[in-house]
């Protein structure tokens, strides 16, 4: 499986559904395995700053092959990745809402969600990941 526009849009819709459920407008971005944008949507009234943050969360998840919330403890002073948020021109995000997307253990892309609290962003991303996992299970 590879990241396609159709898959990205289906995943964005799943994340938007969760965002509507919790009443928080979000920006959702999907990138391919190379960190290149495939699709991004900004819900009405979502924070403008979330446009860049969501894309950077998705990029970070692919570039470092791990969820962005797992970077926070590693990026603190006296930790091995302290200062990583300055890498890539400040594009690396070290708080939750970005996840690598995998099919058969291989990264096919990343998702980044921004607009609410870190937990809300992660919950909306989780809804999209659940859809992907169901699609993989059904195929």
C-alpha positions, 0 to 999 in steps of 0.5 A: 500500500502507498499513500494516495490522495484518495487514502489521504482524503479518507483519513482526513475525513475520519479525523474531521469526524472526531474533531466535529464530535469534540467540537474543535476545528482542526487542521489535518495534514497527510504527507507521503513517505518522503514527507511531501504533502499529499492533502491538507484541510483546515476546518472552518475557524481552525487556528491559522497557526495550525496550518504550518504546525499540522504539516510539520507534525506530519513531516516530523513523524515521517522524518524521525519515524516516530510519533511526535509526542515521543520526542518531548522527553528526548528533547529536554535539556540533558537528554539525547535530542535536546535542540532537535526542534531547531533542526530542518529550519525549525520544522521539527515538532516535539509535541503530540499530534503527529504520527507515522502511518504504516502498512505491513510495518513500512512507513507510507506517510504521516499525519499531523493534526493541530487546533486543539489541546495536544490530547485532542490533536492526538485523538483526532489523528487516532481516528484516522489511524484507526480507519487505516488499520481497518482498511489494512485488516479488510484488504 
